[in-house]
Amino acid sequence: MQAKKRYILVFVSCAFLAYCYFGGYRLKTATHRRRNNGLPSSSSSVADSDSETLEQLGCFMKSDSSRDFLQHINPDTAETVVKARSALLNAVSDAAPAAAIDQQPVNTNGQSSSSSSRSCRMETCFDFGKCYSGFLIYVYPPEPLNSLGAAPPISPNYQKIITAIQESRYYTADPQKACLFVLGIDTLDRDSLSEDYVRNVPSRLARLPHWNNGRNHVIFNLYSGTWPDYVEHSLGFDTGEAILAKASMSVQHVRHGFDISIPLFHKQFPLRAGSTGLASSMHFPSNKKYLLAFKGKR
């Protein structure tokens, strides 16, 4: 009986030492390498090290050396060791998926990577209870002046949208009565090279008192991304559950029945009707075979 306990103790000690070697040594080496490269430690790097350690420990438990060890001990002791090894292997296999979950990629463009926001529909990401008393729209007031006394940046196009809403019969100054919320933050041009680009939008959204992850909010956008790719979904912030009213939206990124596709209009587009057009007749839908439009900025 004493010999049986000794064999079990030796086997468990070997497994523990192997875990300490592959875990602590690898983690220490990875941390040292990051410091030499001037890179900060991150949770993803630790998760990678843990996942690698679990895989190596599992390989060690299944190796030929462990089988040779079992062949040189009595059957009763070997049976006990096999059960202990099986339990340890099950623990390793259960822990490996958890380590893999922690390594999910993070979107560096600031866009939401959660599937819940990408699958938003009116039934799941909109509170109809706010609209029972009437269809009213609340526009957030302009942000206060900064420390230098400068007004918050806002483009002429976005000012036209806000003015059109505030002068309509759907506008309300009471957010408690509102069905929809429109940002006071200009999000039309998300090209970081543009003069109309507004910075620090995520922190500005976090300060909104009724943001609620964007629920019942409408975000307007005409231009997204920057040179040279102009990535369509690169807005630089997480829209959450907000409705996206966007120009040039592709079928791959539009949330059908939720987002709104709007036309692209230039800064010279008048707030109200301008001069009389040159069209002599009205044909809708158009009987022309081809329709051509150009989206240009510079």
C-alpha positions in Angstrom: 0.0 0.0 0.0 2.9 2.3 0.8 4.5 1.6 -2.6 1.2 2.4 -4.3 1.0 5.8 -2.6 4.6 6.5 -3.5 4.0 5.8 -7.2 0.9 8.0 -7.2 2.9 10.8 -5.5 5.7 10.5 -7.9 3.4 10.6 -10.9 1.4 13.7 -9.6 4.7 15.4 -8.8 6.0 14.8 -12.3 2.8 16.2 -13.8 3.0 19.3 -11.5 6.6 19.9 -12.4 5.9 19.6 -16.1 3.0 22.2 -15.8 5.3 24.6 -13.8 8.0 24.2 -16.4 5.9 24.7 -19.5 3.7 27.3 -17.9 5.9 29.5 -15.7 9.0 29.3 -17.9 7.1 30.0 -21.1 5.2 32.8 -19.6 8.4 34.3 -18.1 10.2 34.0 -21.5 7.3 35.6 -23.3 7.1 38.5 -20.8 10.9 39.0 -21.1 10.7 39.0 -24.8 7.9 41.6 -24.8 9.9 43.9 -22.5 13.0 43.6 -24.7 10.9 44.6 -27.7 9.3 47.5 -25.9 5.8 46.0 -26.0 3.4 46.1 -23.1 2.0 43.0 -21.6 -1.6 42.2 -22.7 -4.3 39.8 -21.7 -4.3 38.3 -25.2 -0.6 37.4 -24.9 -1.2 35.7 -21.6 -4.1 33.9 -23.1 -1.9 32.6 -25.9 0.7 31.4 -23.4 -2.0 29.6 -21.3 -3.4 27.9 -24.4 0.0 26.8 -25.5 0.8 25.5 -22.0 -2.5 23.5 -21.9 -1.7 21.9 -25.3 1.9 20.9 -24.2 0.6 19.5 -20.9 -1.9 17.3 -22.7 0.8 16.1 -25.1 3.0 15.2 -22.1 0.2 13.2 -20.5 -0.3 11.2 -23.7 3.4 10.6 -24.4 5.2 7.3 -24.5 7.1 8.0 -21.4 4.0 8.1 -19.3 2.9 4.7 -20.8 6.3 3.2 -20.1 5.9 4.3 -16.5 2.5 2.6 -16.1 3.9 -0.7 -17.5 6.5 -1.0 -14.6 4.1 -0.8 -11.7 1.5 -3.2 -10.3 -2.0 -3.3 -11.9 -3.9 -1.8 -9.0 -1.6 1.2 -8.9 -1.6 1.5 -12.7 -5.4 1.6 -12.6 -5.5 4.4 -10.1 -2.9 6.4 -12.0 -4.9 5.9 -15.3 -8.0 7.4 -13.6 -6.0 10.3 -12.3 -4.5 10.9 -15.8 -7.9 10.7 -17.4 -9.3 13.3 -15.0 -6.3 15.6 -15.7 -6.7 15.3 -19.4 -10.4 16.1 -19.2 -9.6 19.2 -17.2 -7.0 20.3 -19.8 -9.5 19.8 -22.7 -12.2 21.7 -20.8 -9.8 24.6 -20.1 -8.5 24.9 -23.6 -11.7 26.2 -25.2 -12.0 28.8 -22.4 -8.5 30.1 -23.2 -9.4 30.3 -26.9 -12.5 32.3 -26.2 -10.4 35.0 -24.5 -8.4 35.4 -27.7 -11.3 36.8 -29.8 -10.1 39.6 -32.1 -10.8 43.2 -31.3 -11.9 45.6 -34.0 -9.3 48.4 -34.2 -11.6 50.6 -36.2 -13.8 51.2 -33.2 -16.7 49.3 -34.7 -18.8 47.0 -32.8 -17.7 43.4 -33.3 -20.6 41.8 -31.3 -23.1 39.8 -33.3 -26.0 41.2 -31.4 -25.4 44.7 -32.9 -24.9 43.3 -36.3 -28.2 41.5 -36.2 -30.2 44.4 -35.0 -33.8 44.7 -36.1 -36.7 46.9 -35.1 -38.0 44.1 -33.0 -34.8 43.6 -31.0 -33.0 47.0 -30.9 -35.8 49.5 -30.8 -38.0 50.5 -27.9 -41.5 51.1 -29.3 -42.8 52.1 -25.9 -41.3 55.5 -26.4 -43.4 56.1 -29.5 -46.9 55.3 -28.2 -47.6 58.9 -27.2 -46.5 60.3 -30.6 -43.6 60.3 -33.1 -41.4 63.0 -31.7 -37.7 63.6 -32.3 -35.2 65.0 -29.8 -32.0 66.7 -30.9 -29.2 66.9 -28.4 -28.1 70.4 -27.7 -24.6 71.5 -28.8 -21.7 70.6 -26.6 -20.4 73.4 -24.3 -17.4 75.4 -25.3 -14.0 73.9 -24.6 -11.4 75.3 -22.4 -10.2 77.7 -25.2 -13.8 79.0 -25.7 -14.1 77.3 -29.1 -17.5 76.0 -30.3 -17.9 72.3 -31.0 -17.2 71.5 -34.7 -20.2 71.0 -36.9 -20.4 71.0 -40.7 -22.9 73.1 -42.7 -24.5 69.8 -44.0 -25.1 68.5 -40.5 -26.4 71.9 -39.4 -29.0 71.7 -42.2 -30.2 68.3 -41.0 -30.6 69.6 -37.4 -32.3 72.7 -38.5 -34.7 70.8 -40.7 -35.7 68.6 -37.8 -36.0 71.4 -35.2 -38.2 73.4 -37.6 -40.5 70.5 -38.2 -43.7 69.5 -36.3 -42.0 66.3 -35.1 -39.4 68.2 -32.9 -39.6 68.1 -29.2 -37.3 69.8 -26.6 -38.3 67.2 -23.9 -36.3 64.0 -24.2 -38.9 62.2 -22.0 -41.5 62.6 -24.8 -39.1 61.6 -27.6 -39.4 58.5 -29.8 -36.1 59.1 -31.7 -32.9 60.8 -30.6 -30.5 62.7 -33.0 -27.0 63.4 -32.0 -25.6 66.9 -31.6 -22.3 65.4 -32.7 -21.4 65.7 -36.4 -20.8 62.2 -37.8 -21.4 62.9 -41.5 -17.7 62.8 -42.5 -15.6 60.1 -40.8 -12.5 60.7 -42.9 -9.7 61.5 -40.5 -8.1 63.7 -43.2 -11.2 65.8 -43.6 -11.6 69.3 -42.1 -15.1 68.3 -40.9 -13.8 65.2 -39.0 -14.9 65.2 -35.3 -12.5 63.6 -32.9 -13.1 61.7 -29.6 -16.6 60.6 -30.7 -16.6 57.5 -28.3 -16.1 59.7 -25.3 -18.6 62.2 -26.5 -21.2 59.4 -26.9 -20.5 58.1 -23.4 -21.4 61.5 -21.9 -24.8 61.6 -23.6 -27.5 61.2 -20.8 -29.9 59.1 -23.0 -27.4 57.1 -25.1 -28.4 53.7 -23.8 -26.0 51.9 -26.2 -27.7 53.8 -29.1 -31.2 52.4 -28.7 -33.8 54.7 -30.5 -30.9 56.9 -31.8 -30.3 57.8 -35.4 -26.7 58.4 -36.7 -26.2 60.2 -40.0 -23.2 59.5 -42.2 -22.1 60.4 -45.7 -18.4 59.5 -45.8 -16.6 56.7 -44.0 -13.1 55.5 -43.9 -10.0 57.4 -45.2 -7.5 57.3 -48.0 -6.6 55.0 -49.7 -9.2 52.3 -48.9 -12.2 54.3 -47.6 -13.5 51.2 -45.7 -17.3 51.4 -45.6 -17.8 50.3 -42.0 -14.9 52.3 -40.6 -16.6 55.1 -38.6 -14.1 55.3 -35.7 -16.7 54.5 -33.0 -19.3 51.9 -32.0 -22.8 52.6 -33.3 -24.2 50.1 -30.9 -28.0 49.6 -31.4 -28.4 53.0 -33.1 -30.1 53.2 -36.6 -27.5 54.1 -39.2 -28.7 56.5 -41.9 -25.8 56.3 -44.3 -25.1 57.1 -47.9 -23.5 54.5 -50.3 -24.4 51.6 -48.1 -23.7 48.1 -49.5 -25.9 45.1 -49.1 -23.2 43.4 -47.1 -23.3 45.9 -44.3 -26.8 47.2 -44.2 -29.1 45.8 -41.5 -32.2 45.2 -43.5 -35.4 46.6 -42.0 -33.3 48.7 -39.6 -30.7 50.9 -41.2 -31.7 53.7 -43.7 -30.0 54.3 -47.0 -29.9 58.0 -47.8 -28.7 59.9 -50.9 -25.3 61.7 -50.9 -25.7 65.5 -51.0 -23.0 68.1 -51.3 -22.3 71.1 -49.1 -23.9 73.4 -51.7 -27.2 71.5 -51.4 -29.8 74.1 -50.2 -31.7 73.6 -47.0 -34.9 74.5 -48.7 -36.0 74.3 -52.4 -33.7 76.3 -54.6 -34.3 77.6 -58.1 -36.6 75.8 -60.5 -35.0 72.9 -62.2 -34.6 72.2 -65.9 -36.7 69.1 -66.1 -39.5 69.4 -68.5 -41.4 66.3 -67.4 -41.6 63.9 -64.5 -41.0 60.3 -65.2 -41.0 58.0 -62.2 -39.7 55.4 -62.2 -37.2 56.5 -64.8 -37.4 54.9 -68.2 -33.7 55.2 -68.8 -31.6 52.1 -68.9 -28.5 53.4 -67.1 -28.3 55.8 -64.2 -24.9 57.3 -63.4 -23.7 58.9 -60.2 -20.3 60.0 -58.9 -19.3 60.0 -55.2 -16.3 62.4 -55.0 -14.7 64.3 -52.3 -11.5 65.9 -53.6 
